Amino acid sequence: MSSYDYVIVGAGSSGSALAGRLAANNKIKILLLEAGPKDYNPYIKLPIGYGKLFYDHSVNWKFNTEPEQNLNGKRMYWPRGKVLGGSSSINAMVFARGSKSDFDEWGENADGWHWHDVEPFFRKMETWKGASNQSRGYSGPVRVTDVSKQAHPLTSRYLEATEQIGITQNPDYNTGDIEGSFVYQTNTHKGLRSSASSAYLAKQKKNKNLVIITRAHVKKVIFEGSKAVGVEYLHKDKIKVADAAKEIILSAGALASPQLLQISGIGPAKTIKDLNIKVINNLPDVGLHLKDHIGLDHTLLTNQPSLNQLLRPLSGKIKVAFQYLLTRSGPLSMSLNQGGGFVKSDPNLPVPDLQLYFSPLSYTTAPLGKRPLMAPDPYPAVRLGFSLCKPTSEGKLSVQSPDSSIPPKFFGNYLSTEYDQKTMISGMKLMRKLSKTKALKEIILSEKIPGDDVNSDEDLLDFARANAETVFHQCGTCRMGNDPLNSVVDEKLKVRGVSGLRVADASIFPTIPSGNINAPSIMVGEKAAEMILDG
């Protein structure tokens, strides 16, 4: 047994931020346990390398849902990071804080989480390289870069098209006002990924008060009565125990944190008893209220070269490789999703209901891990897509075993509400409205996917059921709230009914943010660290 003040389970977006900030106080001793390896894989640093990591089991949990009844029975693939930095080490690096209204919504559920409460932490986390703005941070560990000048010329066509249907360009969507179109900001610096691990842990690795153990798979939280006192974990084929004198913080993510709670005796009493585990506290909501963004892409054939012609042939690959090596710029330094936006499908809506994506290439998504994410198509084409900002469908996870190495059953329950179905149809119609603008008509030959034979609302919904995909933003499974009967953790992230245990990751989100969740997850780690240090 080893003794620490704090034991943090999971070195992902939230866990890395939390550990890094706590370690700055050399009076406390911290243990950070990560189930995956160190982040030495070269594709982690290379921005476009996430395509290679999309199905790489060495750094990716590669989860799948159960057959989705509203998606024609298909299983949805859920990649999650299994490496220092977690999903921030394998994601597409889009940096989006979310809307002011997202966090005011949080604040209605949990005191201290309104926009004015969390905005200082967004500033604290970042070093912004772009146009000066008082809403941005300039001395934080996460590097955020305006890469608009490096965007492919076809991305400018996309921006022109948005303006031609009345969508104004937003000079900075990370100020709380998200509405409009733009080129996505990315958490990169000088052509390299800025993950949560590289941002928060790299500078702390020499600190003797922070111990990081990788390939350490946590089995359960250990309790004395209702107090969490340690964790049991598997490392190098041996079961070990780490004692926490003050607190244990679960930052294992929206899929693993609720699993660990249930395996440790916290969750729905019947489920826990069925696993022959002692019930520490009956919290029925653990593992429920799972939210995720779902979206759809349209593939458009073009009469102008896209990145397909550059990234597919060997000569093109050599060219962009040399460009990257010499200048740290070019396609290899970018995310695939270059253009973006948050828009209202109906101008009468109070807030945007659709997030937009434009990629100056098209590719075939690999089925269930058969090949890397991207296989550029052998013809010029682009992808124009969207996702639902605020889906109302709720999924869940169902723990199958007291062994944490056996993943739960996952149920996304996508498109189960009329709102989500109607919004999906609205999104597809907006894609076609964009593609018919002067800016895009001049370069588009035809719509390859969905195709001209998909027209009626019924056709559009049928196509969505067969082809919609997750945007990989699972959250909300240990949601936070003021109401003890309707939440898993309180506004201080403390697990209800026990002591010495918190959760700090995307599982605590009371509602899903409008956009990407990496930045909000890091913010949770930042805010959790301050709450812990303040006592």
N, C-alpha and C positions, 0 to 999 in steps of 0.2 A: 504494500500500500504506500502511495505517495500522497503528501498533503499539500494543498494549495488554498489560497483564499477564494479564488474563483476558478471554476471549470467551465469552459465554453465548448459546446458540442457542435462542430461544423465550422469550417473556415471559408464559408461562401461570402456573398456580398455583405450581409449583415454581420456575420461572425468575424470576418477579417477587420471590419471597421471597429467593432466593439473591442476586439482583442488589442488592436493597435492603439486605440485611445486609452484603454485601461493600463496598458503597459507603460504609458508615459509617466505614470505614477510609480516610481521605483520602490514605494513602500509596500506594495501589494504583489503577491505572487500568483501568476495566472498559468493555467494549463489550457492549451487549445488543441483539441482532438479533431483530426480530419480523416475520414474514411479513405480518401483517395491519396494519390502520390503528390510529390512536390510538383510545382508548375514549370518543369524543365522542358517539356515538349516544345520544340521550336515553332510548331503551328499555333501555339497559344499566343506568342508574341506577334506573329504575322497576322495583320488584321483580316485579310481574306482567308486565312488558314482555318477559320471556323468551319468552313465547308468540309475540311478533312476531319474535323473533330466531331461532326454531327452524329456519326455512328461509331466512334472510336471508344470501345468499351473500357480502355485503360483510363480514360478521364471522364466517362459519361455513363450514368446509370442505365440509360436506354430503356426507360419504362414504356409500357403500353397499357392503354385502357382495356377494360372489358369491351365486348362488342357494343357499339353505341346504337341504341334502338332508333334514334332519330336521324342517324346517318347511314341508313341502309345496312346496319350491322357491322360496319368496319371498325377496326381498332385504331384509336388515335395514338400516334407515337409522341411520347413525352421525353425528350432528351433533358437531362439535368446534370449539372457539373459534379464530377466526383474527383476533385483535385483542389489544391490550394487556390482560393479565389472562387471556388464553386462555379456556378453558371456564369459569373462575370468573366471567367477564363475561357468560356466556349461560346458565348453569345455573339450577336451581330453588332454589338457595341453602340447601338443607338442610345443616346442620352436624352431622356425625357423625364422631367420632374413630375409632370402632370398639371392639372388645372387647379387654380385657386379653389374652385368649387368642389373639387375632389376632396380636398383636405378640410374645407369647411364642413363637408359631409361627415368626415371622420370626427371632427370636433363635436358634432351633434351627438355622436355615439360615445365619445370618450373625451373627457376633459383634458385640455392641454394639447390637442392635436389639430387645432384649426390651422389654416394657412399661415397666419401671423405667428403661430407657435413653431411650425416646422420650417418655415422659409429660412431662418437663420442657420439651420443645420445644412440645408442645401448649399448655402453660401460657404459655410465652414468646410464642407467636404471637397470643394473644387478649386482648381486653378483654371480659369477660363481664358482661352486664347481666341479672342474674337473682338468684335466691336465693344467698346467700353459701355458698361451699364451698371448702375448702382445696385441692381438686383443680383448681380453675379459675384462670385467669390474669386479671389486672386492669390490666395496663399494656402489652399487646401491640398491634400494628397492626391485626389483624383484629377487627372488631366482631361479637360474637355476642350475640343478643338472645333472651330468653324472650318469645315473642309469644302465649303461651297465653291471655292476657286478651282478645286481639283475635280469637280463633278464632270461627268461625261457631257458633251454638247447636247445629247438627246434629253438630258435632264432639264436643260433650259427650255426645250420645247414643252415639256410637261408643265413647267411653271407658267409659261405663256398660256397654255390651255386652261389652267385653273383660273387665271385672271379673265379669260374670255367667257367663263360662265359665272363670273361675279365673285370668285374666291380671291380675296386680297392676300398678297404675300406678307408673311409675318417676319419682321426682321429678327426677332428672337422669341421663340415659343417657350423658352424656359424662364419666363418672368412671372408666370402664373396665368397669363393670357395666352392660351394655346391656339386660338382660332386662326385659320389661314393656312397658306401653303409655304413650303420652305425646303431647303436642303437639310437633311438630318445632321445635327451635331453628333460627334462621336467621342467616346472616351478613349482617345488615342493621343499620343505625343510623339512628334517627330517620326511618324510612320510606324509606331509600335503600339500595341494594345496597352491601355492603362487599366488593369484589372484591380479588383479590391485587394488582392494579395500583393501585387507590386506596389500599390498605393499605400497600404497600411502596414503590411508585415515586413517588407524588405528592410525598412529602416530600424525595425524593432528586433530583428533576428539576433543582434549582438547583445541585446538586453538580457541579463541573467534572470530577470524576474518574469520573463515570458518563455515558457517551454512549449514548443510546437511539436506534436507527434503526428506524423502522417501514417497512412495505412492502419489507422486505429479505428476499428469498427465498434461503436458503442452498443452494448447489449441492453442496458437498462439503467434507470436512475435508482439509486439505493435510498431507502427511507428508514428513518427511526421514528416510528409513530407517523405523524403527518409532516415531519421535517425532512427535506431532501438533504442528504449528507454526503453523497458521493455518486460515482458512476462506475459501472463495470464495463470493461471494454476488451476486445480481442486485439492483440498486437503480437506479431511474429509467432502466431499459433499458440499464444499463451493468454489465459484470462487474467487481466490485471484490474486493480481497483484504484481509483483516485479519489481522495477525500477532499471535500470542499468545506472549508471552515465557515465561509460566509454564504456563497450562493453557487448554484449551478444555472447556467443559461443555455437553453436549447436554441441553437441557430442552424438547425439541420435542414431547414427549408419547409415549404408548405406541404411536402409529401412525407418527409421523414420525421419532423417534429411531432405531429399528431400520432404517428405510429409509435414513437418512443414513449409518449405520454401514456398511451393505452397499455403498452407492454409493461410499463412501470406501475400500472394500477390506477391511472387517472383517465377517465373517459366514461362512455356508456357502461353502466354497471353490468348489464346482461352480457355485453360483448366480452368484457374483462373476465367475468365468471366463466363464460364458455371457453376461455383460453386457460382456465385453471390458475388464474392469477388473483392474488388478493386485491380487493378493491380498496384503494387509498381514499379516493374521492369520486363520487358519481358526477361526472360532467358530461351530459348527453351530447353537447355540441362538438366535442372533440372529433375531428375528422369530417364534420359536415360543412355546409355552406361554401363548398369549393367553387371558386369563380375562375374563369379563364377567358381570354379574348379569342374569338374565332373569326376567321376571315376567308377571303377568296381572291384568287388572282385571275386576271384576263391576260392571255397571251396574244400579242398583236404583231403580225408580220410587218416588216418595214422595208422601205426602198432605200434606206441608208444603213451603213454599217453600224452594228451595235457591238457590245463587248464580246458577243459570240465569236465574231471573226478575229478578235484579238486573242482571246483566251483559249480557243479551241486548237488551232494549228501549232505545231512545235515551234515554228519561227516566231509566232506571236508570243508564245510563252517565254521564249528566250528573251525577246525584246522587253517585255514588261518586267522580267526578272532582273535584267541589267539596269533598267530604269529605277527599280526599287533599291537595288544594292548601291547604286551610285548616288541617288538623291532622296531615298526614303519617301518617294512619291509615286503617283500612278495608280493603276487599278488594284495592285496588291496592298496598297496602304489604305484602301477604302472598304466600307461595308458594301454589300450588294445592293441594299436598299438606299438609294441616294436621295431621291425626292420623297417628300412627305407632306403631311397636312392633317389638320383636325377641322372637320367641316360639319355643317348641319345638312342633313338630307332634306329637311323642311325648314325654311327660313323662320318659321314661327317657333321653333324649338328654343328653349332658353340656353342650352349649351350644345356643343358639337356631339354628335352621336356616332360619327365615323372617323376612323384614322386612315389616312391614305399612305400608299407606298408606290414608289416608281423605281423600277430597276432597269438599267439600260442593257440588260441581257435577258435571255430566257434559258431555262434549264429544266431538266427532268428531276423531280424529287424521287429519291431512291425509296423503294418499298421495304420497310422493316429491316434496314441495316444491310442491304445487299451490296451497296456501293456508296462512295462518298456523296455528299449532298448535291453537288453541282456537276452536271454533265452538260456543258453548253450545247445548245441545239446547233445543227449544221446549217442554219439559215439565219439571216438577220431578223431579229425580233426583240421585243421588250415586254416587260410584265408590268401591268397596272393593277394594283390591288387595294384592298381595304380590310379593315376589321371593325367589329362592333366595339365602341368605347365602353358602353355600360350594359353588357348582356345581363339579362335577368334570370337565365337558366342557372341552376345550382347543381353541382355534382357532389361527390363524396368519396371517401376511401373507406375500405373495409379490411381491418386487420385480420389476417388468416392464421397467424401463428405467434406464439410467444418468442420465437426466434427472430431477431431484428434483421437477419440476413435474408429472410423470406419477405419480399415486398408485399404490401397490401394489394387488394384488388382496387382498381381505380375506375371511377365512373364519372366521365365528364358531363354526361346528360345534356349535351349540346342541342341547341335549337328545340328545346322542350317547351318554350313559351311562344305565344302568339307575337309578342313584341319582338323577340329575336328573329322570328321567321320574317316578319314584315320589314325589319331593318335590314336583313340580309338581302331581300328583294330590292329595297331602296338603294343599297350599296351597289348592286349589279347594274341597276339603271343609271346610277351616277357615273360608273365606269364607261358606259356607252355614251353618255352625254359628253364626257371628256374626250372620248376618242373621236367624236364627230366635230370637235372644234376645228377651226382653221389651222391652228398650230400643229395639231396631230394628224388631221386629214392629209396634210401635205406629205407626211412621211409614212402613213399607214397604208399597206396594201390590202389587208383584210384582218378580220378577227379570227384567229385560229381556234382559240378557246375562250368562251364556250362555243362559239360558232353561230352562224346565221339561223340555224334551225331551232335555237333556244330563244323563245320570244315571250310567251305568255307568262303571267305571274306564276302559274302552276309549273310551267317549264323551268323557270328560273329557280324556284324553290326545289324542284326535283334535282336540278343540276347542283345546287348548293348542298343538298343532302349527300350527294355522291362525291363531291369534290372539295367541300370546305375543309380547311385545316386550322389547327390551333396556331396561335402566335407565341405559345410557350410561356404564358404568364399565369400559371396556377398560383392561387393565393386564397387566404381567408379561412383556412381549416382550423385555426385556433383563434378565432377572431376576438378582438379587443372590444370592451364596452363598459359603460357605467352600470348596466343592468346585470346583477349577478346571476339572474336566471337565464340570461340570453347571451352569455359571453364566456370565454374560456380564461382570458386574462383580463386584469383591470387596466386602468389607464397608465399604471406604472409597469405594465407588462408582467406583473406577478400572477402566477397561476392560482386560480381561486381554490380556497379550501385547504391549501398547504402552505408551508413556509420554506424559504431557501431555494425557490425555483421560479425562474422566469422563462419566457419565450421571446426571442427577438429575431424575427425574420418575416418573410412575406406571409406566413400563416396568420399573423395577427391583424392583417389589414381588415378593418371593419367592412369596407366596400372596395371594389376593384377600382384602381385609378383609370383615367381615360386612356392612358398610353402605356408605354413600356414600364416594367416594374423594377428594373435594376437600380435606378437612381433612388426611388422610394425605399427600396430594401436597404441600401447603404445608409440612407437617412435614418432608418429605424435603428441601425447599429450605432450611429452617432448619438442619437437621442437617448438610447438605452445606456450608453457609457456615461453620459452626463448625469442621468438619474441615479445610476449606481454610485458614482463618485460623490454626488451630492448627498448620498445617504437617504 
